[in-house]
Amino acid sequence: MTRVPKANWAGSFHYGFRDCLYPSSVEAVREVVMRAPKIKTVGSSHSFNAIADGEVALSLADVPIDPVIEGDGRQVSVGGHCTYGELAFLLHGHGLAVHNLASLPHISIAGAIATATHGSGDRNGNLATAVSGLEIVSGDGRLVKVTRGDADFAGMVVHLGALGVVTRVTLDVQPEFQVAQCVYEGLAWDKLLANLDEIMALGYSVSVFTQWGQQAGSIWVKRTASAEDWPADIHGATRAMVNRHPISELDAQNSTDQLGQYGRWSDRLPHFKMGFTPSNGEEIQSEFHLPRKHGAAAIEALLSIRDKFAHLVQAGELRTVAADELWLSPQYHRDTLSFHFTWVRDQEAVNAAVGHIEQALSPFAALPHWGKVFTERNIGAKYEKLAEFVRLRDRMDPERRFSNPWLEDVVFGSN
């Protein structure tokens, strides 16, 4: 029986696929693409909108990931459907690491880079910035290979599934490193607003978790190995002495270890352990990225309308991401502060709340995460390099095999 994807991992978005194809080799992928008038690649199904939806799905689950360490140990090449958790396990055997991980280690590499999924850290680019090479099956079945520095490379990494099927990814790697994290609770809004840049620079990766209540919430600080002691408090927020879950009322057993105990990078940089249900499961997610210089003003703008959305928030998160050169990255040429929302699973109410948030953030050049819930259309027009991306799409997929109504409406503004 054909395994047809029915819904995303959270069950909050239901696909329209009537069939799913499972080629077992790259050659078979090429044949499938050449035969299919319309097809969409599915990975770990972590998107919350129709970016990957369509009539016929293509899964690479049966294609071997074939990991190879290259470049004298400076790069790793793997199948694009490899998850970051699987990658971390493979790299550990060689004493290697990638520069950052997202909150969840369960997501596929190809899907994460296609939507500029990120992780956090003032000096850390999103996950796509680690890509140094790609192999993509284009709309006519060609296997296109590009490396960093090639023409159009910067347009092909964050590709939104519009250019082809990513069969292989090469990533920059570095020696394995240690990370510890501590949580500081009881942060006041006035302290966060007055010390935002200092707080976000406290570690290698920093998150502020909030439910948009009377207090700002908690600071999650992740630091690389250091002789420094952990302070007892940070701007009035006190160090937690037990492990915490980002959603405050949930048990911390599936959260990565805290309490200042150093461990492998891959066991600390995500918020959640492999082998557990990611985050809460019963949820919807949204996220908006805006220039760092607008951070405090944007927080104040959201506080002024929190009565319109806070009751729907399971967890909110503030993170920073460094600027990059990737055409359709929300961090293109700008360091960003990112506002993440994990919502209760009430799509109609969430859509209304997101509309209010988009309006509040509109003065600050906010851009949504490509794979999460937002209500604005024609987002592509806000990207400086859209025209170049359209020309790239015309060459890679002239027959629009990989398109769908969502892409045409949200990215290309054709409808």
C-alpha positions in Angstrom: 0.0 0.0 0.0 1.3 3.4 -0.9 2.2 5.5 2.1 0.5 8.9 1.3 1.3 11.7 3.7 -2.0 12.9 5.3 -0.9 15.8 7.5 2.1 17.6 8.9 3.7 16.2 12.1 1.5 18.3 14.4 -1.7 17.3 12.6 -2.6 21.0 12.1 -2.3 21.1 8.3 -3.8 18.4 6.1 -2.3 17.7 2.7 -4.2 17.1 -0.5 -1.9 14.4 -1.8 -3.6 11.5 -3.6 -0.4 9.6 -4.2 3.2 9.4 -2.9 6.1 8.1 -4.8 9.1 6.5 -3.1 12.1 6.2 -5.5 15.1 4.3 -4.1 17.9 6.0 -6.0 18.7 9.4 -7.5 18.3 8.0 -11.0 14.8 6.9 -10.0 14.1 10.4 -8.7 15.1 11.8 -12.1 12.7 9.4 -13.9 9.8 10.2 -11.5 10.3 14.0 -12.1 10.4 13.6 -15.9 7.1 11.7 -15.9 5.2 13.8 -13.4 3.4 16.9 -14.6 3.2 18.1 -10.9 5.1 16.9 -7.9 6.1 18.1 -4.4 8.9 16.8 -2.2 8.0 16.0 1.4 10.5 15.6 4.2 9.8 15.6 7.9 6.5 17.3 7.3 7.3 20.1 9.7 5.8 23.0 7.7 2.5 24.5 8.9 1.2 25.8 5.6 0.8 24.6 2.0 4.3 25.3 0.8 4.9 21.6 0.2 1.3 20.6 -0.7 0.1 19.2 -4.0 -1.5 16.3 -5.8 1.5 13.9 -5.9 4.2 13.7 -3.2 7.7 12.5 -3.6 9.6 11.1 -0.6 13.3 10.3 -0.5 12.9 8.0 2.5 14.0 5.0 0.5 17.1 6.7 -1.0 20.3 5.9 1.0 21.7 9.0 2.7 25.3 7.9 2.0 27.3 10.2 4.3 30.8 11.2 3.2 33.3 13.3 5.0 35.0 15.6 2.5 37.5 18.4 2.2 40.0 17.0 4.7 37.3 16.9 7.3 35.9 20.3 6.7 32.7 19.2 5.0 30.1 16.4 5.1 27.9 15.4 2.2 24.6 13.6 2.9 21.3 12.9 1.3 19.1 15.9 1.6 16.4 13.9 3.5 18.9 13.2 6.4 17.6 14.7 9.6 19.8 16.9 11.8 19.6 14.3 14.6 20.9 11.6 12.2 23.6 14.0 11.0 24.7 14.7 14.6 25.1 11.0 15.2 27.1 10.5 12.1 29.4 13.5 12.8 30.0 12.4 16.4 31.8 9.3 15.0 34.3 11.7 13.4 34.5 14.2 16.2 32.8 16.8 14.1 29.8 19.3 14.3 27.8 21.8 12.3 27.7 25.4 13.6 24.1 25.3 14.9 20.9 23.4 15.1 17.3 24.4 15.2 15.1 23.9 18.3 14.1 20.4 17.0 16.6 17.8 15.8 13.9 15.9 14.0 13.7 18.1 10.9 15.3 17.2 7.5 18.3 19.1 6.2 16.8 19.8 2.8 13.5 21.1 4.3 15.2 23.2 6.8 17.5 25.0 4.4 14.7 25.4 1.8 12.8 27.6 4.3 15.8 29.3 6.0 15.1 27.6 9.3 17.6 28.8 11.7 18.5 28.1 15.4 19.8 31.2 17.2 22.9 33.2 18.1 24.1 36.7 17.4 26.9 35.4 15.3 25.2 32.3 13.9 23.7 32.4 10.5 20.6 30.3 9.8 21.1 26.6 9.0 21.3 27.3 5.2 24.5 29.3 5.7 26.4 26.1 6.4 25.6 24.8 2.9 28.6 24.7 0.6 27.1 22.4 -2.1 23.9 21.1 -3.5 22.6 18.5 -5.9 19.1 19.2 -7.3 17.0 17.3 -9.8 15.6 20.1 -12.0 12.2 20.1 -13.8 13.6 18.4 -16.9 15.2 15.6 -14.8 18.8 17.0 -15.0 21.0 16.5 -11.9 22.3 20.0 -11.3 25.3 20.4 -9.0 26.4 23.7 -7.6 29.0 24.8 -5.0 29.4 28.0 -3.0 30.7 30.7 -5.3 29.0 29.4 -8.4 26.5 31.7 -10.2 23.0 31.4 -8.7 24.3 29.4 -5.7 23.0 32.0 -3.3 19.6 31.7 -4.9 19.4 27.9 -4.9 19.9 27.2 -1.2 16.8 28.8 0.2 14.6 27.6 -2.7 11.2 27.0 -1.1 10.8 23.7 -3.1 10.3 25.8 -6.3 13.4 24.7 -8.1 13.6 21.0 -7.9 14.3 18.0 -5.6 17.3 18.4 -3.4 18.9 14.9 -3.4 22.2 15.8 -1.7 23.6 18.6 0.5 27.2 19.4 1.4 27.7 21.2 4.7 30.6 23.0 6.4 31.6 21.2 9.6 34.0 22.0 12.4 35.5 20.1 15.4 33.0 18.9 17.9 32.4 21.2 20.8 30.8 21.3 24.2 27.7 23.3 25.2 26.0 23.9 28.5 22.7 25.7 29.1 21.0 27.4 32.0 17.5 28.9 32.4 16.9 32.2 34.2 13.3 32.8 35.3 11.2 35.8 36.2 12.5 38.3 33.6 10.6 41.6 33.7 9.5 43.3 30.5 11.3 46.6 31.4 14.5 44.7 32.1 14.3 42.9 28.7 13.5 46.2 26.8 16.4 48.1 28.5 18.9 45.3 28.1 17.8 43.4 24.9 21.1 43.4 23.0 23.1 42.5 26.1 20.7 39.6 27.0 20.8 38.2 23.5 24.6 38.3 23.5 25.0 36.3 26.7 25.9 33.0 25.0 26.6 31.1 21.9 22.8 30.8 21.5 20.2 32.6 23.5 16.4 32.4 23.6 13.9 34.3 25.6 10.7 32.3 26.2 7.6 34.2 26.9 3.8 33.7 27.1 3.3 37.4 26.6 1.9 37.8 30.2 2.8 40.2 33.0 6.4 39.0 33.0 8.6 38.7 30.0 9.5 35.1 31.0 12.7 33.2 31.0 16.2 33.4 29.4 17.7 30.2 28.0 21.5 30.7 27.7 23.6 28.2 25.8 27.4 28.7 26.1 30.3 26.9 24.7 32.9 25.5 27.2 34.2 28.2 29.4 35.8 28.7 32.8 33.3 31.4 33.7 30.8 30.7 36.5 27.1 31.0 35.8 25.7 34.0 37.6 22.9 33.6 40.1 20.7 36.1 38.3 20.6 38.1 35.1 18.8 41.5 35.3 16.6 40.2 38.0 15.9 36.8 36.4 17.0 34.0 38.7 18.8 30.8 37.7 16.5 27.8 37.7 17.7 24.9 39.9 15.6 22.2 38.0 15.2 21.5 34.3 12.5 23.4 32.5 10.3 22.9 29.4 9.9 25.9 27.0 6.1 25.5 27.6 6.1 26.3 31.2 3.4 23.9 32.4 4.8 20.8 30.7 7.2 18.3 32.1 10.9 18.9 31.2 11.7 15.2 30.5 11.9 15.7 26.8 13.9 19.0 27.0 17.6 18.9 26.6 19.6 19.0 29.8 20.2 22.3 31.5 21.6 23.3 34.9 25.0 24.3 33.5 26.2 20.8 32.7 28.4 20.7 29.7 27.6 18.1 27.0 27.9 17.4 23.3 26.8 20.3 21.1 24.0 18.2 19.6 22.6 17.4 23.1 22.3 21.0 24.1 21.7 23.3 21.1 18.2 21.9 20.3 15.6 22.6 22.9 14.3 19.0 22.6 15.9 15.6 22.7 15.7 13.0 19.9 13.4 10.2 20.6 10.6 12.3 22.1 7.6 13.9 20.6 8.9 17.3 19.3 7.7 20.2 21.4 4.1 19.7 22.2 2.7 18.2 19.0 -0.8 19.6 19.3 0.2 23.0 17.9 0.5 25.6 15.2 3.6 27.7 14.6 4.2 31.2 13.3 7.4 33.3 13.2 8.4 36.7 12.1 11.9 38.1 11.5 12.8 41.8 11.6 16.0 43.9 11.7 17.7 43.9 15.1 17.6 47.7 15.3 13.8 47.5 15.6 13.8 44.9 18.4 12.7 46.9 21.4 10.1 48.9 19.5 8.7 45.7 18.0 8.3 44.1 21.4 6.5 47.2 22.7 4.2 47.1 19.6 3.3 43.5 20.4 2.8 44.2 24.1 0.3 46.9 23.1 -1.9 44.3 21.4 -1.2 41.2 23.5 -4.9 41.0 24.5 -5.5 40.0 20.9 -3.2 36.9 20.9 -1.6 36.0 24.3 -4.5 33.7 25.2 -3.6 31.5 22.2 0.1 31.2 23.0 1.6 28.0 24.3 5.1 29.4 24.1 6.6 32.5 22.5 10.4 32.7 21.7 12.7 35.6 20.8 15.9 34.6 19.0 18.6 36.4 17.0 20.0 35.3 13.7 23.0 36.7 11.8 22.9 38.3 8.3 23.6 36.2 5.2 23.8 36.4 1.4 21.1 34.0 0.5 18.5 35.6 -1.8 15.2 34.4 -0.2 16.5 34.3 3.4 14.7 36.6 5.8 18.3 37.4 7.0 19.5 38.5 3.6 21.8 41.4 4.4 20.3 42.0 7.9 20.8 40.7 11.4 17.4 39.8 12.7 15.4 39.4 15.9 12.9 36.6 15.4 9.5 36.3 17.1 8.3 32.7 17.3 4.8 31.7 18.4 3.7 28.2 19.3 -0.1 28.4 19.2 -2.9 26.2 20.5 -4.4 24.2 17.6 -7.3 26.5 16.7 -6.6 27.6 13.1 -9.3 30.2 12.7 -8.4 32.0 16.0 -4.7 31.8 15.2 -5.2 33.3 11.7 -7.0 36.2 13.3 -4.3 36.7 15.9 -1.5 36.4 13.3 -3.3 39.1 11.3 -3.1 41.5 14.3 0.6 40.6 14.8 1.4 41.3 11.1 -0.2 44.7 11.3 1.6 45.6 14.5 5.0 44.5 13.0 4.4 46.1 9.5 6.4 49.3 10.4 9.5 47.2 11.1 10.0 45.4 7.8 9.0 42.0 9.3 9.2 38.9 7.2 7.5 35.6 8.0 9.1 32.2 8.3 8.4 30.6 4.9 7.2 27.3 6.5 4.9 28.6 9.2 1.5 30.3 9.5 1.0 33.8 8.2 -1.8 35.6 6.4 -0.1 38.1 4.1 0.1 37.3 0.4 2.8 38.2 -2.2 5.6 38.1 0.3 8.1 37.5 -2.4 7.7 41.1 -3.5 9.4 42.2 -0.3 12.6 40.4 -1.3 15.3 42.4 -3.2 16.3 39.4 -5.2 12.9 38.1 -6.3 13.4 39.0 -9.9 16.6 37.0 -10.0 14.9 34.1 -8.3 12.1 34.2 -10.9 14.6 33.9 -13.7 16.4 31.1 -11.9 13.1 29.3 -11.5 12.4 29.8 -15.2 15.6 27.9 -16.0 15.3 25.2 -13.4 11.6 24.5 -13.7 10.1 26.1 -16.9 7.1 23.8 -16.9 6.3 24.5 -13.2 6.4 20.9 -12.1 7.3 21.9 -8.6 4.9 24.8 -8.2 1.5 24.9 -6.4 -1.1 27.7 -5.8 0.6 28.7 -2.5 3.9 29.4 -4.2 2.3 31.3 -7.0 0.3 33.4 -4.6 2.7 34.0 -1.8 6.1 34.0 -3.5 5.5 34.9 -7.2 2.4 36.9 -6.9 0.9 35.3 -10.0 -2.7 34.8 -8.7 
